[in-house]
Amino acid sequence: MTIAATLIARNEARCIARCLDSVRPFVDRLFVLDTGSTDGTPELARQAGAEVQHFSWPDDFSVARNRAIKLADADWHLIIDADEHIESGGELLRPWCATGPRLGRVLINHAFDDNAAGAVTVSRSWSTRVIPRGARFEGRVHEQVASALPRERLEIHLGHDGFRDAQLATKQDRNRTLLLRDIAERPDDEYVAYQLGVEAEGRDEYVQACDWYEKALAATPPSATWFHDLLIRLLHSLGQAGRVDDGLALAQGQMEAMHESPDFYFVVGNLALDRAMLDPADALDHWLPLAVTCWERCLEIGEKPQLEGSVAGRGSHLAQHNIDTVRAQLALMGR
C-alpha cells in the first residue's frame, strides 16, 4: 500500500517546505504539481524531498487535482495545499487507509484576521482529503470529491493560514471568476451559490452575500455538510447588511434545529445587540437581556469543533467577553 501527499502549488515559497515537512513522516511519497511558479517553489519542494512535475494552469482546480492524482499514482492520496500543514493526527493515516476503501474527512483549522478584535480567529471545517485510487474531483473552485464511497471523519487536524489577509488578497478575484463561470453553467447549484456568498462576505459585500446565501439556503437540505456554516454566515451577513429583523425571523425558525450550536446562539446574540441599537426604548428590558441569554447559552453548550464552520471561542471566551462587555455597560447605567 502506497500513500502519497499530493499537492498542486503555485508561488508558495512562503510555506511549501512547512507543508511537506509536516506530512513526510506519514506518507511514502511527496508529489507536487506546479502550475507556473515564479518564486522558486519547485526548487524548494525538491529540496524537501518531493517529486515535482509541471502543468499549465487550466483555470479549473479539479482538472489540476485530477492530473496530480494521476501522476502521483498511489493507492491512497492525502490531498493537502501548500498553505496547510499537519498539526496532529498524522500517525492515524496509515492504519486508517489499511482498513478498506472509503473517503476520509479531516479537520481544517482556518486562521483568519479578525480586524475588529485585533486578533487571529480560527474557524473549523471538515473536508474530504484522504481518497483511494480511482476517486476524482469536480468543480472549478472549492472542488469536491465525486464518489459514492462512504465518508468518515478522520482525526487528522490541518492548520491553514491561506485566509489571513496577506494571503487572501491574491486569491479572491481568481476564485470569484471561476465560481461565476460555474454558476453560469449550473444556475441552480446551491453549493456554488453558497461559495459565492462566502466570496462576497470576504469582501464585506454583505448585501450581495445575503442574496447568494438566501439562494443557497432555499435549495440546501439540512443534511448537507455545509448547511450549518451557510446558516450562520447568512445570519451574520443579514445583520451586517442592516436586515436585523430578517435575521431574527430566520433564527426563530431555526432555533430548535440549532439548539446545540454555540455559533448559532453567538450570532443571534449579536443580532439582538444590533436590534438594541435600533430600538433603544426596548433595549434595556428586552434586547440586551436577550443578547446576554444567547451568549450564556453558548457557554452552556461549549465548544463544538465538529460543526462545519464553527469558530473557536464562540462556545467559550468570545461569548464570555460579550457578556462581560454588556454587563459592564449596564452597570455604568445603574442597571
C-alpha positions in Angstrom: 0.0 0.0 0.0 1.4 3.4 -1.0 0.3 6.7 0.3 1.2 10.0 -1.4 0.9 13.5 -0.2 -0.5 15.2 -3.3 -0.3 18.9 -3.9 -1.0 21.5 -6.6 1.0 24.6 -6.0 1.9 28.0 -7.5 4.1 30.6 -5.9 4.1 29.0 -2.4 7.7 29.6 -1.5 6.5 31.1 1.8 5.1 27.8 3.1 5.8 24.8 0.8 8.6 23.4 3.0 6.5 23.7 6.2 3.7 21.7 4.5 6.0 19.0 3.1 8.0 18.7 6.4 4.7 18.1 8.3 3.5 15.3 6.1 6.8 13.5 5.3 6.8 11.1 8.3 3.3 9.7 7.4 3.5 9.1 3.7 5.6 7.1 1.2 5.8 9.8 -1.5 5.6 13.6 -1.7 4.2 14.8 -5.1 3.9 18.5 -6.2 2.2 19.6 -9.4 3.5 23.1 -10.0 1.2 25.3 -12.1 3.5 28.1 -13.0 5.5 29.3 -10.1 8.0 32.2 -10.5 9.2 32.3 -6.9 11.3 29.2 -6.6 8.5 26.9 -5.2 9.6 23.9 -7.4 13.2 24.0 -6.2 12.1 24.3 -2.5 9.8 21.4 -3.0 12.5 19.2 -4.4 14.9 20.2 -1.6 12.1 19.0 0.8 12.1 15.6 -0.9 9.2 16.0 -3.3 8.8 14.8 -6.9 7.8 17.9 -8.9 6.1 18.0 -12.3 4.7 20.9 -14.2 1.3 21.7 -15.6 -0.1 24.7 -17.3 -2.8 26.2 -15.1 -6.2 25.2 -16.6 -8.4 27.7 -14.8 -10.0 24.7 -13.1 -8.9 23.2 -9.8 -10.5 19.8 -10.3 -8.6 19.4 -13.6 -5.3 20.2 -11.8 -6.2 18.0 -8.8 -7.1 15.0 -11.0 -3.9 15.5 -13.0 -1.8 15.4 -9.8 -3.6 12.3 -8.6 -2.9 10.5 -11.9 0.8 11.4 -11.9 1.3 10.7 -8.2 0.0 7.2 -8.9 -0.5 6.0 -5.3 -3.0 3.7 -3.7 -4.1 6.5 -1.4 -3.7 10.3 -1.6 -3.6 12.8 1.2 -4.8 15.9 -0.6 -3.2 18.9 1.0 -2.5 22.5 0.0 0.9 24.2 0.4 -0.6 26.8 2.9 -1.7 23.9 5.1 0.2 21.6 7.4 -0.5 18.7 9.7 -1.0 19.9 13.3 -1.9 16.5 14.8 -3.1 13.0 14.0 -0.7 12.2 11.1 0.1 8.8 12.7 -3.6 7.8 12.2 -3.3 8.0 8.4 -1.7 4.6 7.5 -3.7 2.4 9.8 -6.9 4.1 8.6 -6.0 3.5 5.0 -5.3 -0.1 5.6 -8.9 -0.9 6.5 -10.6 -0.6 3.2 -11.7 2.0 0.5 -13.7 5.0 1.7 -13.1 8.7 1.9 -11.5 10.5 4.9 -12.7 13.9 6.1 -10.1 15.8 8.1 -10.5 18.8 10.3 -9.0 22.1 8.9 -8.3 24.9 11.3 -8.5 28.1 9.2 -6.8 31.1 10.7 -8.1 34.5 9.7 -7.6 38.1 10.8 -10.4 39.5 13.0 -9.6 43.1 12.4 -12.4 44.4 14.6 -11.0 42.5 17.6 -7.3 42.9 16.5 -6.8 39.2 16.8 -6.4 36.0 14.8 -9.5 33.8 15.0 -9.9 30.2 13.9 -12.8 28.7 12.0 -13.1 25.0 11.5 -14.3 22.8 8.6 -14.3 19.1 7.7 -13.0 18.4 4.2 -12.6 15.2 2.2 -8.8 14.9 1.9 -7.9 11.2 2.1 -9.0 9.4 -1.0 -8.3 6.0 -2.6 -7.1 5.3 -6.1 -9.9 6.0 -8.5 -11.6 8.9 -6.7 -11.8 12.1 -8.6 -12.6 15.8 -8.1 -15.2 18.0 -9.8 -15.8 21.8 -9.8 -13.6 24.6 -11.0 -13.0 26.0 -7.5 -13.8 24.8 -4.0 -13.7 21.4 -5.7 -15.4 18.4 -4.2 -14.7 14.7 -4.4 -17.2 13.0 -6.7 -17.5 9.4 -5.3 -20.2 7.1 -4.0 -17.8 5.8 -1.3 -18.8 6.5 2.3 -17.2 9.4 4.0 -15.7 9.1 7.5 -14.2 11.7 9.8 -10.5 11.0 10.5 -9.0 12.9 13.4 -6.2 14.4 11.4 -6.0 18.2 12.0 -4.6 20.6 9.4 -3.6 24.2 10.1 -4.4 26.6 7.3 -3.2 30.2 7.1 -4.3 31.0 3.5 -7.3 33.0 4.8 -5.1 35.5 6.5 -5.4 39.0 5.0 -2.0 39.0 3.4 -2.6 35.7 1.5 -6.3 36.1 0.8 -5.9 39.2 -1.3 -4.2 37.3 -4.1 -6.9 34.6 -4.4 -10.3 36.4 -4.2 -10.5 37.7 -7.7 -9.5 34.3 -9.1 -12.0 32.3 -7.1 -14.9 34.6 -7.8 -14.2 34.5 -11.6 -14.2 30.7 -11.5 -17.3 30.5 -9.4 -19.2 32.8 -11.7 -18.4 30.5 -14.6 -19.7 27.6 -12.6 -23.0 29.3 -11.7 -23.5 30.4 -15.3 -23.3 26.8 -16.3 -25.3 25.4 -13.3 -27.5 28.3 -12.1 -29.4 26.0 -9.7 -26.2 24.7 -7.9 -26.8 25.6 -4.3 -23.2 24.8 -3.3 -21.7 27.2 -5.8 -24.2 29.9 -4.7 -23.0 29.3 -1.1 -19.4 29.7 -2.1 -20.2 32.9 -4.0 -21.7 34.2 -0.8 -18.5 33.3 1.1 -16.5 35.3 -1.5 -18.8 38.3 -1.2 -18.8 38.2 2.6 -15.0 38.1 2.5 -15.1 41.4 0.7 -17.6 42.9 3.2 -20.1 43.0 0.3 -22.9 41.9 2.7 -25.9 42.8 0.6 -24.6 40.6 -2.3 -23.6 37.9 0.2 -27.2 37.8 1.6 -28.5 37.3 -2.0 -26.2 34.4 -2.7 -26.7 32.8 0.8 -30.5 33.1 0.5 -30.5 31.5 -2.9 -28.3 28.7 -1.5 -30.4 28.2 1.6 -33.6 27.8 -0.4 -32.2 24.7 -2.1 -29.9 23.3 0.6 -31.2 20.4 2.7 -30.4 20.5 6.4 -28.5 17.2 5.9 -25.9 19.0 3.7 -22.5 19.1 5.3 -22.3 22.9 4.7 -25.8 23.8 6.0 -24.6 24.9 9.4 -21.9 27.2 8.1 -24.3 28.5 5.4 -27.0 29.4 8.0 -24.5 31.1 10.4 -22.9 33.1 7.6 -26.4 34.2 6.4 -27.4 35.3 9.8 -24.2 37.3 10.3 -24.5 38.9 6.8 -28.1 39.9 7.4 -27.1 41.7 10.5 -24.2 43.4 8.7 -26.4 44.4 5.8 -28.9 46.1 8.1 -31.5 43.4 7.8 -31.6 42.7 11.5 -35.3 41.8 11.7 -34.9 39.4 8.8 -32.1 37.7 10.6 -34.0 37.4 13.9 -37.0 35.9 12.0 -34.8 33.4 10.3 -33.2 32.5 13.6 -36.6 31.9 15.2 -37.4 29.3 12.6 -34.1 27.5 13.1 -34.0 27.6 16.9 -35.0 24.0 17.5 -32.6 22.6 14.9 -29.7 24.6 16.1 -30.2 24.1 19.8 -26.7 22.6 20.2 -24.7 25.2 18.1 -22.8 27.8 20.0 -22.1 29.6 16.7 -25.9 30.0 16.1 -26.5 31.5 19.6 -23.4 33.7 19.3 -24.7 35.3 16.1 -28.3 35.5 17.4 -26.9 37.4 20.4 -25.1 39.7 18.0 -28.4 40.3 16.2 -30.1 41.1 19.4 -27.4 43.6 20.3 -27.9 45.2 16.8 -31.6 45.4 17.5 -30.9 47.1 20.8 -29.1 49.8 18.9 -32.0 50.3 16.6 -34.6 50.1 19.4 -33.3 51.9 22.4 -36.7 52.1 24.1 -36.8 48.3 24.4 -33.0 47.8 24.7 -32.6 47.6 28.4 -35.7 45.5 29.1 -35.7 43.1 26.1 -32.9 43.2 23.6 -29.8 43.4 25.8 -31.1 40.7 28.2 -31.8 38.5 25.1 -28.3 39.0 23.8 -26.8 38.0 27.2 -29.1 35.0 27.4 -27.9 33.8 23.9 -24.3 34.2 24.8 -24.9 32.4 28.1 -26.4 29.5 26.1 -23.1 29.5 24.1 -21.2 28.8 27.4 -23.7 26.1 28.3 -23.1 24.3 25.0 -19.4 24.8 25.0 -17.1 24.4 22.0 -18.3 22.3 19.1 -15.4 21.8 16.7 -17.4 19.0 14.9 -19.8 21.6 13.5 -18.9 22.8 10.0 -17.7 26.4 10.0 -17.6 26.6 13.8 -15.4 29.4 15.2 -13.1 28.7 18.1 -14.1 30.7 21.1 -17.8 31.1 20.4 -18.6 28.4 23.0 -16.1 29.9 25.5 -14.1 33.1 25.7 -15.7 35.1 22.8 -19.1 34.6 24.3 -17.9 35.5 27.8 -16.2 38.7 26.5 -19.5 39.8 25.0 -21.4 39.1 28.3 -18.8 40.9 30.3 -18.9 43.9 28.0 -22.7 44.3 28.1 -22.9 43.8 31.8 -20.2 46.4 32.3 -22.2 48.9 30.3 -25.3 48.1 32.2 -23.5 48.6 35.5 -22.4 52.0 34.3 -26.0 52.8 33.6 -27.1 51.6 37.1 -28.9 48.5 35.7 
